[in-house]
Amino acid sequence: YGKHVYRLDGDNLRTGINRDLTFSEGDRAESVRRTGEIATLFADSGVITLVGLISPYRGDRDAVRKRHEDQGIPFYEIFLDVPVDELKKRDPKGQYARVESGELKHFTCIDDPYEPPIRPEITLKTHELEIEQSADILFRRLEMDGVLEGAPKISPPGLPNPDGDEVIDLHVPEHLKAAKTEEAERLPKVLITDLDLNWLQVIGEGWASPLKGFMREGTLLEVLHFNSILVDPFNLTENQDIQSSTTNFETFKQFRAPDRISMSVPITLSCTDYTKAAIESSSHNAVALTTQMGNIVAILRNPEVYPNRKEEIVARMFGVIDPGHPYIKEIYKGGDYLIGGEVELLDRIRYNDGLDKWRKTSTEIMEEFKEKGADTVYAFQTRNPTHAGHAYLMRSAGENLKKEGYKNPVLWLSPLGGWTKEDDVPLDVRVNQHEEVLNSGLEHPGGLDPATTVMAIWPSPMVYAGPTEVQFHAKSRRSAGASYFVVGRDPAGMKGSHQAAAHPDDDLYDGDHGRYVLQNSPGIGSMKMLSFVKVMYDITDNVMKVPDDSRLDDFISISGSKMRLLARNGAVPCSATDIPTDLVEANCVPSGFMIPKGWDIVVDYYKNIDSPRWIPWSRPVVDPGASSRTEGSGKFGTGGFQLKHKDYESFWHDIPLHPSSGEDMVVNFITEIPLHMTAKMEVQKALPGNPISQDSNSDGSPRYYTYGTPFFNYGYIPQTWEDPALKDSLGNGGDNDPLDVMEIGSNRLEMGSITPCRVLGHLELIDEGEMDNKVLCIALSDPDASRIHNVGDLERAKPGTVDRLKDWLKRYKTSDGKPENALASEEVTSAKEAMELIGETHARWKNLCGKGTGYTSGDHGFWLDAAGCKGR
């Protein structure tokens, strides 16, 4: 711990400061007083002082206690509760022999009194303890009270302070929420993905203490090069704000921050040049973090935008070359810039997936440990179902901690809840299985005692960076109260992809390196590691345990791959008295391997592994914000979601082109993608009823814009069609869709809503060789509608809007690695020209429906049976 300690006792005091004192009652009291004063001076200088003085009178000791308490110095009265007969046996100086011979008089506990303490801080029966055990009890108490950590104690007794000695909770106080939310609406919007949302939760709830936002460039450099950061929580070197200040590469302070704490994983937020430009052109010194579904969740202050040096981050973070690595691919998908800055969460991050009851902030879980009376906490991270072998290791760890002197060690069963790769066991499967493990209690060898166990989802994504990442796993648990971290072989590792340079389809990291690096990592402090040991299934008593070398034939190994195969095959319990050697052939699982209800959950998953009902990781389940005149089916955010209108059979064919009354330049606008949302929603031309649902990528996953947060409502005009046979002057045909619209008002319109919208003009986009016109309009319900009637009015009311629209149209696909689009003209047409385009596409739609005066088009594979088209 690096603490200075000094021992004061009668021998080293009697020759100096106390040489004038005798053994009378008055002189004994003076000896205690003087020694107490010396101890306070030593303690004031930072020295831990051990006083071994004989102090028989309670009043004298209480006076010394009060002197310490008056000066704010911790004081511990330690009662060595040992029988006199035992002391006589020890008698290292022969004093008791001299008493018995009559040579010594007034000897404490013999012919002079001893007043035992009434409420000592620590009692040691040293005749019943080994020397090391007594010392451990003292250490545990000093650790529990924070005396050895060198910082004020801010966590419950027995639990370590968070890194940086500061409790981090970045949620906006309730009384400020309304004002902060209103402020966020006015700020530039920064898109965050669901993966970014996981990291935001990690930051905001204190799991990466003392980090208070996405990393600035200086912080990122420290993390990449040192796996740690420097902090100055008490401003000893005027560096208290070092990690929350804009990075300065020109000027350095005279003194470095004094403390180095563990921080091994980059926690960054990427953006495109579209978002960078919005930040730099803003008069605000803050941005609003906005999810893919358009919900503003946080404010980021004093944004620092800097280059996203992806190759450098990947090389230093992973130390391997593997373009097929799942998290490396996520890094390379990010924008060309990173945004650093401190965050304020506008509300608790909830995912509404049925698992939120298991999501607790770092301060909440620390309080739960306190309620259970924990004097230490050991964390066990899970990414797989828990079997009896895991339960054995967890229970054994608790028993071993008790042998070390802890009275009530508490287990933290800590399933990882953030982003994971596609083939990992889904979060809901793991959490529901763990719940059954707790419900079972100790009745089954695979169960855990709920009285000494806390289960709480750890919100971090998994990055599969091996030895680098496991340091963050441990550090983050310490920030919520864990002093011990259970670590197995190859923690946070995975097999390389077929593209890996050195280890294709093999372990990327040596299985022993993670534990070694973790044990020796900078900034790990006093946290200790508990290693996995190999356990096997004992067929003699149906319990998983460490194998007995004298009877190895009684033990069988059940690997993870074998468990998965048995689950896929729906294996049933084996006979308790006749367990076959080949479990797969017998298609049975030993009864003591996993609690039965937990096994049923695992079997259900592996037999229905392709079902869409699983929750792979923490992604928000949100309402689409649809019009009350619509009704949805399926889960929003998946390919199964469909939105239909209650009043019209078809979203495309039955809703009229124009409102029933109003201006000539007004059309009906159908909102597909509300303001700020990036889910690529679109009307489905081929499906019955032409519902609105989410477009998909080539791999079948739901499609999202990645360029940034749209500043417009997006949708289409009903009863229009951009006919591929209709060519522009460059020979580009229509894109075969209804006519697209970008509504540039300030209000978010509901998905599926029908809104009268004043046409201002249009831009002709050339998208992969197709003519894809974009009509610009403003909703009549918008506050600015009365003063915006054309593009000139738009630029006067909202300067720069047209340039931002053109930038979006030309470059919105570049963040997906695609080339820029082109515009047929940089000039927006007049409203009159736009109305002519609308009239032409309406006529083409009539031809499609067989109602036009021109040629009759084919059906193009569209559903046209609506009443407004070819139906009744």
Secondary structure, 3 states (H helix, E strand, C coil): CCCCEEEECHHHHHCCCCCCCCCCHHHHHHHHHHHHHHHHHHHHCCCEEEECCCCCCHHHHHHHHHHHHHCCCCCCCEEECCCHHHHHHHCCCCHHHHHHCCCCCCCECCCECCCCCCCCCEEECCCCCCHHHHHHHHHHHHHHCCCCCCCCCCCCCCCCCCCCCCCCCCECCHHHHHHHHHHHHHCCEEECCHHHHHHHHHHHCCCCCCCCEECCHHHHHHHHHHCEEEECCCCCCCCCCHHHCCCCCCCCCCCCCCEEEECCCCCCCEECHHHHHHHHCCCCCEEEEECCCCCEEEEEEEEEEEECCHHHHHHHHHCCCCCCCHHHHHHHHCCCEEEEEEEEECCCCCCCCCCHHHECCHHHHHHHHHHCCCCEEEEEEECCCCCHHHHHHHHHHHHHHHHCCCCCEEEEEEEECCCCCCCCCCHHHHHHHHHHHHHHCCCCCCCCCHHHEEECEECCCCCCCCHHHHHHHHHHHHCCCCCEEEECCCCCCCEECCCCCCCECCECCCCCHHHHHHHHCCCCCCCEEEECCCCEEECCCCEEECCCHHHHHHEECCCHHHHHHHHHCCCEECECCECCCCHHHHCEECCCCCCHHHHHHHHHHHHCCCCCCCCCCCCCCCCCCECCCEEEECCCCCCCCEEEECCCCCCCCCCCCCCCCCCCCEEEEEEEECCCCCECEEECCCCCCCCEEECECCCCCECECCCCCCCCEEEEECCCCCCCCCECCCCCEECCCCEEEEECCCCCCCECCEEEEEEEEEEEEEECCEEEEEEEEEECCCCCHHHCCCHHHHHHHCCCHHHHHHHHHHHCCHHHCCCCCEECCCCCCCHHHHHHHHHHHHHHHHHHCCCCCCCCCCCCCCCCCCCCCCCC
